[in-house]
């Protein structure tokens, strides 16, 4: 493998990890999500644990990478000794019940619970309530932490694969092209065919096509 496929142990992308590793903490989970914005399909969170003193791929925020780059980086991540990760999906009906913010937070909590060795988590974005482990919350963390970037890539790939399978089940919507995001083509198909079972009925473009519109529960947590 060419060195450009990997980052230096002194890379700024490892600044948070190196600081924590120096404290004697071994298991740091990066946490990120994919799919908060789409009109259809699940929101997915991933948690990823990189090991100190291993060659770490040149990861980045998944939104800055092509599909080919993401897949290549996933292959490299899975080849790392001791690398481990977990994903969690929250489906459209649960998103409608909870709201997208709470659903995203729930997915993050469920993902890290699958990695019980986690000692501390680096989480992309603002504070997530009731996380089961100690956390540091990092705005735009997927561009600042290799652990979070790794989780970003894995969450994105996992969700894209789900949407490709839905494209076969509901071919009229073109999920293989837009992955559920509100593109012009998707909105056109939505108006023509109406919502399908994986559409988020609480999201305005979908809700506006339903009569009477759904009412989201008021939940306290």
FIMARMAR-527278 format. One record per residue: x, y, z of N, C-alpha, C in turn. Coordinates in steps of 0.02 Angstrom, whole numbers, plus 50000, padded with zeros to 5 digits. Layout:
% FIMARMAR-527278
XYZXYZXYZ...
END
This chain:
% FIMARMAR-527278
500424994050000500005000050000500445006350000500235011449963500605017649963500495021450028501005024950051500955028650114500395033850112500245036550053499725041750050499035039050070498975032550073498345029550095498275029750171498805031650206498805031550278499015038450305498815039850367499015046150398499585044950447499955050150460500495049850508500205049350579500585046250623500365045850693500335052750725500645057750693500635064650719500135068950680499715065950640499225069650601498735073450646498535079450625498015083150663497375079050672497255074350626496655070050632496695065350692497285064750722497365060550781497505064550844497395071150840497565075350898497145073550959496495072550949496065070651006496255063751032496355059050985496515052251004497185051951041497695055451015498345055251047498325058151118497945063451126497875066551192497575061551242497075057851219496735053051263497165046851274497485044351221497925038551228498485039851279498735046051280499265047751327499035047251400498395047551411498115046851478498055039551499498245034951455498195027851470497535024751451497115028651419496475025951394496585022451328496315016551321496455012451261495895012851210495275012151233494715011151187494315017551179494435020951122494095027151105493635025751046492995026951055492515025851000492335032450967492435032950902492175038550864491455037050845491015042050850490305040950835490065046250787489715044050734489405048650686488795045450657488405049450621487785046950592487755048550517487305045150483487155046650413486405046250404486135051050367485435050650350484955054650393485185060250421484705064450458484235068050411484475070050352484105074450309483625071250259483715064950239483285062150187482545061750206482135061050155481415060350164481205053150173481675048450163481505041350166482095037450193481925031550221482445027050246482655028650317483105024450344483295025150414483825030550423483915032650486484515036150506484975030750536485615031150520486095026150540486655029450580486835026450635487425028750673487935023150675488565025150675489105020250681489575022450737489865017550770490385018650820490995014650797491585017750799492185014550774492765015550822493125010250836493705010550881494345009050843494795013950840495455013050811495945011250866496455007550848496965005550897497585009950891497875011650948498505015350949499055011050918499535014350886500115011050856499915006250800499385008050764499215004450702499215009550646499295007050585499265011550527498535013350514498405019750515497715022150509497605025150440497095022850405496965025350337496825032850336496935035850278496835043050269496085044550262495735043650318495015044750320494855052150319494225053650305493985060550303493235060250312492935066050322492215066650323491935063150261491465058450272491215054450216490915058750161490645064650178490345068950128490865071850080491495071750100492035074350057492345068850013492085062850018492375057149982491895054549929492175051749877491765048349827491565041449853491075038449821490865031749841491455026849837491845027349784492425023049775492925023949832493055030149851493525031549906493265028849972492615029549984492325026950046492415019450051492275016049997492325008749996493045006550006493505009949973494225008349982494435009350055494205014850085494395016250154494075011250202493465009050188493165003950231493574997550228493794995650169494214989650162494854990350203495164996250200495774997450238495634997250313495075000350335494905000350406494804993250431494454989150392494314982350415494944978050416495474980250383496104976450383496544978150442496354983250481496764985350538496694980350596497254978450624497244973950682496874977350740496384973750767496024976250825495484981350811495394983050747494864987850731494184984650743493734988550772493054985950782492544991550772491954989750751491434994850742490744991650749490254995950757489554993750761489114999050729488544996850703488065001550674487375000450705486975005750703486295005350728485845009050680485265006250666484775009250620484145011150659483885016950645483215018850669482775019950608482255016050602481845015950542481365021950539481085022950480480665028950468480085029550516479765023950532479175024450577479385026750647479975024650669480215026750735480445034050733480735036150676480905043150667480275047450672479745045250641479115048950644478845049350715478955044150753478695043950822479115048350869479775048150860480225051550907480395058750887480475059950824480755065650787481475064050770481735067250719482375065150690482955066350739482935071650778483485072850825483515067450878482955065850909482945060550959483125053750930482885052550869483045046150836483795045550823484105051050801484825051050789485205049750854485005052950907485325051850972485245044650996484655041850985484535034851004484985030250964485065031450900485495027350858486215027650883486445033550903487125034250929487215030350994486725030751038486775027051101486785019551088486365017251043486335010051028486975007650995487275011850953487895009750919488455008650970488555013451015489115012851062488985007351113488365005951129488215000451175488424993751147488494993251082488724987051051489484986151057489824991351081490554990951092490674992151167490544987251209490554988251281491244989851309491774988651269492444990251293492594997751290492155001651259492265008851251492375012251319492925016051323493075019851384492865027151377492915029751317492705036551303492505036951230492025041351214491805042051145491925049251122492145049851060492185056251025491585056450979491145061250990490495061350955490445067550911490245066450849490165072050803489565076250823489675082850826489115087350836489035089650908488435092050922488265094750987488115089151037488025091051099487935086151153487345081551139487455075151152486935070051148486755068051219486125068751239485935067051309485965059551322486095057851384486045050951408486505046051372487075048251350487555043551321487805038851376487885032451361488065027551412488805027451430489215031551397489925031951411490135039351416490715040551444490985047251445491105049551374490965055851358491005058251289491345065051285491635066251227491825073051206491445074351142491095079951139490685081651081491065086851040491145085450975491585089450932491185091650871491035098050866490685100650807491125099750746490835097150692491205095450631491775090550646491645086150693492145081350715492355076450661491925075350610492115070650557492685073350515492845079750521493425082650486494005083950534493915082250598494425083750649494695077650684494345072050680494535066050717494505060050671495035056150669495055050050627494535045050650494415044650715493915039850740493215041750717493055048150722492395050350700492335049650624492855051450588492845050850515492735043550494493055038950530492955031850515492225029850525491935032150580491225030750593490785033850540490965039850517490595043250465490575039150401491145036450382491195032350321490775026050327490835022750383490485016350393489725017350396489515022750428488795024250431488515025750362488885029750324488665031550257488625025450211489125021250211489115015350169488535010750189488445009750254487915005350277487235007950255487125014450262486475017250243486375016850167486905018350129486845018050056486655011050033486935005950066486774999050048486034997550062485785000150118485074999250134484645002550080484825008550060484415012150011484455008849942485015005749926485065001949863484584995949863484514992849921484044987149925483324989649920483184995449949482514998349943482365000449871482885002249834482785004149763482504998349723482694992249742482434986349708481714984949728481554986449791480874985149816480384990449792480624996749788480185002249768480525006049710480565002949651480965005749596480725012449569480085014049580479805020149551480085026549583480405025949641480635031949676481365033849661481745029249634482445030749617482905031249677482785027249728483205027549788483935026049775484075022249722484765020749705485155026949684484795032049659485125038149636485195043349692484665044449730484685050049779484695047749851484645041149863484695038349931484175041249979483615043649952483075046149994483085053650005483605057049982483625064349990483105067649945482935073849961482385077249927482585080549862482845076649816483025079349750482395080749709482475084349655481905085849612481575079449586481975074649566481715068249542481315064649596481585064749656481245061349711480575064749726480575071349729479955075049743479435073849688479665073449626479215072149570478885065249578479305060149596479035053449605478575053049665478745056749717478335056849777477645059649763477615064949723476975067949705476565063349659476925059549616476585055149569476315048949603476725045849647476545039349675476325039649748476435045449781476295045849852476835042449893476805043049959477325040050001477295032450001477875029350009477915022050017478075020650091478095014350112478185012850183478825015450215479345016950176479965019250207480015026950207479515030450183479535037750186479405040150257479735045650275479655048750341479045053450338478505051050365477875054650357477835061150397478305062150444478325068350483478735073750448479075072150393479465077050357479015080850308479085087450306478595091650273478405089650202478875088250157478665086650088478235080250085478355075650131477955069450133477305070850170477345074050227476755075450268476225079350229476445083850186475985088050149475575084150098475795078050083475425073850036474945069050070474935069250136474515064550175473925068450205473335065550198472735068750226472355063650268472235065150332472505070850369473245069750385473625075150396474335074350409474455070850476474995067050482475135063550546475325068450601475185066650662475345070650720475905067150759476445070650771477005067750808476865067950883477045062450916476945062050988477385067251025477135069651080477545073851125477865069251175478515068351169478875063651213479325067551261479365065251322479785068551371480385064151386480965065851359481605062651379482165066351346
END
